[in-house]
Amino acid sequence: MAHPAQIKIPATYMRGGTSKGVFFRLQDLPPAAQAPGAARDTLLLRVIGSPDPYGKHTDGMGGATSSTSKTVILSKSAKADHDVDYLFGQVAIDKAFIDWSGNCGNLSAAVGPFAISNGLVDAARIPRNGIATIRIWQANIGKTIIAHVPITDGQVQETGDFELDGVTFPAAEIQLEFMDPAADEDGAGGSMFPTGNLVDELDVPGVGKLQATLINAGIPTIFLNAQDIGYTGTELQGAINEDAKALAMFETIRAHGALRMGLIERLDEAATRQHTPKVAFVGKPADYTASSGKRVAAGDIDLLVRALSMGKLHHAMMGTAAVAIGTAAAIPGTLVNLAAGGGARNAVRFGHPSGTLRVGAEARQEGGEWTVTKAIMSRSARVLMEGWVRVPGDACPTA
């Protein structure tokens, strides 16, 4: 029988923050994959190597973790006052499923560098030396991100001495501003707190009644108190990811939180919306040893946070969840703010499994409603490989 030849598609493999993924220009995708739908999803699943029942992504570009099973599609922006449109796809590892419901804050750091290097930004906007300010339209959630990308001799500067816990080597610092980060995607109604409360009570079968802060900022997130679910906030990945009962508990909490937030209409819909909302638990500062062996002192952080992504405890912190953390910390009375000691604040440094991270947010109350104008954090990004990715021709049969 005849077997389809492989096709090759221009692509770049990039690290952004503590994540990495395969980046494409929209115009370089096969015609059938340039529009949303089954053809695009089928192609990108094959690129990553999903679904993989072995959970290894041996036959694809994915890394078999939520941090490394990601795809990005970029194009010149159709939006006024923006440079590039950014679409993110979170690829499931063992299922034929791509979740387009949210952003990746870590890979947001790589969008500006890719856009500059691949001709998606007007050359007149790129200085010979200095900082290029790239205006990104995040198409998944309809939000603006401003990336400040260092430029040396007309090229993106990738090396530097900026260190980011969760990333092995230093690189150049890229500052990101997430403008008006309160999410207004499906069901959120544009409100930062979809229930109208800073703290809600979730009654979760098999778990009990839990206090929760339900927030739409950066990415829809459910914040819990660590002690209420039997944790301290100092846990590393093994303590959660090797405990099947714990993972099932968190998924049940996530489904009930999603229902309360209006992101789904029935509990069973949570299975088809794996990327959002996130679940995180917070605790007061405490000493612990990070996954790298680095010692984190209670006096060096404002609070502890652990977060789950795609059903597993994240090895560091998702960038979008960091935005949610900074936003919630800036609003007195949320569980995040209380874990950090309460009161007004415009930045926090929190401890995560790989170390620490600082994130800032500007919050204000108007007419009884809290708004956040922007959240700010620093990341780094680097090209790991560029050229073409190859997939069997039947991965995009109408290409």
N, C-alpha and C positions, 0 to 999 in steps of 0.2 A: 504494500500500500504506500501511497505517497505521503510524505511527512512535510509539514510546512517549514520553510527556511526561517531562520531567525531574522528579525528586523532590528535595526539599531536606531536609537532616539537620542539626540543631544541631551545631556544631563550633567548635573554637578552634585557630588556628594559632599555635604557640608555639615560641620558642627555649628550649632548655635546654642550658647549657654551650656546647659548640661544635657542637651539632646542632640541628635543628628538625624538627617533625613536626606531624601533624594529630591533635588530641586529641578524644575523644568520651566522653560519659557512656554507660555500657552501656545505660541505660534509654532513651536517645534514638535508638539504632540501630533500624532496622526489625526487627520481631519475628524474621524468619528469620535475621538477622545477630547476634542477641543470644546465640547459642550458637556454639561453634567448629564449623567445617566449611566446605564449599564456598561456601555463600551469603555467609558473612562474608568469606571471602577474595576472592571475586569483587567484592564491593562495595568493599573497601578497595583492591584493585588499581586499580579504576576511579577512585577518589578520587585516588590518587597519579598515575595516568596510565600504569600499566604493564600489559602489557609494551610497551615503546617501542623499536622497532628503530632509531629515529633517535638514541636515547640522550639525549633532551633534556627529556622530560616536559612538552612544550609543552601537551598537552591534559590536564593534571592539576595537583595541588598539590605534586607531588614536585619536587626540585631536581636530579635526575639524578646524585646522588652518594650514597655510602653514608651520609653525614652528614645528608642532607636527604630521604631516601626512607623515612620512618618513620611509623608510626601507633601510637597509644596508646589503650587503652580502660580507663576507670576506673569504679569503683562503690564504694558504701559497703562496708566490709569485713565479710566473714562470719567472719573470724578474731577470736578473743578478743584483747583488748589491742591492736588495730590500728584505724586510722581508715579506710583506703582500700585497696582491692585494685587492683593496677597490672599490666596486661597489655601487653606490647610486641610489635609486629610489624615486623620488618625486611623491607621490600619490595624485591624484586629489580627492577632497572631494565629489562632486556631479556628477562626471562622471566616467565611467569605463576606467580609463586612468592612466598609470604610465609614467612619463617623465624621460627618462634615458639620457637626453642630457647634463646634467651638474653635477657639484659637489655640495656638501653641506659643506661649510667651517666650520660651527659650529660643525657638527657631525664629521668632520675630527679630532677634539680633542679627541673623544672617540675611534677612530680606534686603536691607539696604546695601550691604556689600555685594550681594549677587546682582541686584538691580543695576548698580553702578558698573560692575565688571561686564555685564551682558547687554549693555546699550539700552537699558530701559529708562534711564534718567537723562534728561537734556544735559549735554556736555557743558553748557554754560553755567549749570548749577554746581559743577564740581570744581573746587579750588585746586590750584597747583599744589599747595601745601596748606594744611589746616583741617577744618572740620566741615564735612558735607552734611547738610541738614536734609534728610530724605523724608518726604511726607507719604506715609503708607496708608492705603485704605484696606482695612482688614475686612474682607468680603464675607467671611463666615458670620460675623456678629455685627457688621455695619459700624465699625468704629475706626477712629484715626489713631495711628501710632506715629510718633516722631522719632526717628533714629538719627543720632549724631555720630557719624562715621569718620574716623580719622583718615586723612589722605596725605600721602607722602610722594612727592614727585609725580603727581597726577594719578597715582594708583592707590587702591584701598590698602591701608596698612593693616596687616594681620598679626604681626609679631609685636610683642611689648612685654611689660612687666606687671600687667594687671592679673591678679590671682583670683580665681573663683572656686570656692569650695565645691567639690564634685567634678572638677575638671583637672586633669593631671598636670598640664603644663600652662605656664602663663602666656598671655596674648595681649593684643591691643584692646583697650577698654572702649565699649560702645554704650553710650547712655541712651536709654529708651524712655520716652514719655508716652504713657497710655492715657490719651485724652478722654475726658468724660467716660471713665471706665465702667460705670454702672451699665450692665448688659440690658438690652431691650429685645433680646431674641424671643422666639416663640414662647408665649405664655407668661413672660416676665412683666409685660405691661409697662415697661420703662421705669419701674420703681426699683430702687436699690434693694429695698426690703419688701419682697413680694407679698408678704402677709401683713405688712405695716408694723411689724414688731421687731425690736432689736433682739429679743430672745423669745423663742417659741417652745412649746412642749410637744415633743413627738412621742406618740404612744406606738411603740414598735413591737409587734408580736414576737414573743420569745426573748425579747430584750428588756422591755418595760418602758417606763416613761423617762425621757431624756430631755434635758435642756439643749436647745440648739439655736445658733444664729444662722439664719438662712439669708444669704446675700447674693446679689447679682452685681459683681464688680470684677472685671478681668475675665472671670468665668464663674458661672453659678456654682456656689460652694456651700456645703453644709458643715458648720463648725460645731464640734462637741467638746465637752470637758473630758480630758483624758481619764480622770479619776472615776467619772461616771460609768465608764465602760471597762474599768479594770486595768488601766494603763497609767504610766507616769508622764509620758511625752519624751522619754529618753530612749525609746525603743529603736532598734535598727531593723533592717529588712527581714532578717530571719525570724524575729519574734512574731511577725505578722504573717509573712508570706509562706511560712512552713506550717501554719496553723489553719487547716481547712475550715474549722468551726469559726475562727475569727474572720476569715475572708467571707464566709457565708453571712455572718452577722453584719459586716460592713455593707454587703450588697443589699441586704434587707433594709438597713437604715437608709441607704442611698435611694432605694426605690420609694420608700415612704416620704423621704425628704423631697424628692423630685415631684411627687404627687402634691405635697403641700405647697410647693413653689409654683405649681401650675405649669411645669415643664412637660408633664405627661397627664393623660386623662385616666389611664388605668395602670395598675401596678405592673402588669405584664409588659407594658411598653418600655419599661426601663431597660430591658434586655436589648432593645434595638437603639438605645441611646447610651452607649457605654462611656463616651468621652465626657459627658456632662449629666448631672452635676458631679463635682468632686466631693469627697468626704475627707475632712481633716479633723484632728483632735489636738487640743492645746493644753499646755500645763505651765505652771509657774517655773521660773528659772531653776535649773539644777545642774550640777556637774555631770558630765558624761564623756565617754570616749567615742569619737566619730568613727565611721567605717574605715577611714584611712589610718586609724590609730592616733589621730590628732586629739589632744585633750581640749575639751570645751569647758570653760569655767562658768559657773552660774553668774558671776559678776560681769561677764563679758556680753551677756545677752539680756533681752527684756522678757522673753518668753520662749517656750518650746513649742514647736509645731511639727506634726507628722501628717502626711497627706497620702491618699491613695489615688492612683490613676490606672484606669483600665483594669480594675479589680485587684491591684497589687500595691503594696506600700512603695512609694517612690524612693529612689536611692538618694535624692537630694530634695529639690522642691521645684515643681512646675512653675514656670514664669508667670502664667496667668493666675495661679493660686497665690503666688507672692503678691500680686496686685490686690487680690481679695484680702490677703492678710494685712497689707499696709492700709487698705481702705477701712477694714473693720477695726483695726487698731486705733485709727484716728477718730472713731466715733464712740464717745463715752457710753458705757453700758452694754456693749456687745461682749460676748464671751472672750473674744480675742483681746479686746481692750482691758477687760478685767484681769485676764491672765497676765497681762503686761503691767499690771499695777493700777489701772484705771486712770481717769483724768484725761485732759487734752494733750495730744501729742501729734506731731507731724511726720514722725519716722520711728521705725522700730528695727532692732536687730534681733533676729530670731535664730534659734538653734534648730537644725534639721539633721537627718542622718549622716550627711557628709561634712557638716561643719556649720557655718553661720552665713547669714545673708542680711543685708540692710535694704530696706525698701521704704520710700517716703510717699506720703499722700497729702493732698490739700483738701480738707473737708470743711463744709459749712452747713449751717441749718437755715433754711428759708421756708417760712410759713409752716413750720412743723415738720418739713421734709428735709432729710439729709441729702446733700449732693457732694460729689467729689469732682473737682475740675480736672485733676490729673494725678496719676501715680507714677513714680519715678524709680528706676533701678538701673544698675549697670550690669552688663553682660559682656561676652566676647564671642567672636565667631571666626571660623577658619575654613578655607577650602581644603578638603581632604583628598578629593580626586575629581577630575573633570574629563569629559570626553563624550562617550556614548554608553548608554545602558542597552543591553541586548535582551530581547524576549522572543519566544517562539511566535511566529506570525499569526497563529490562531488566538493569541492573547488579545488581538485587536483585529478580528477577521475582516472588518470593512475598512481597514486603514488604506 
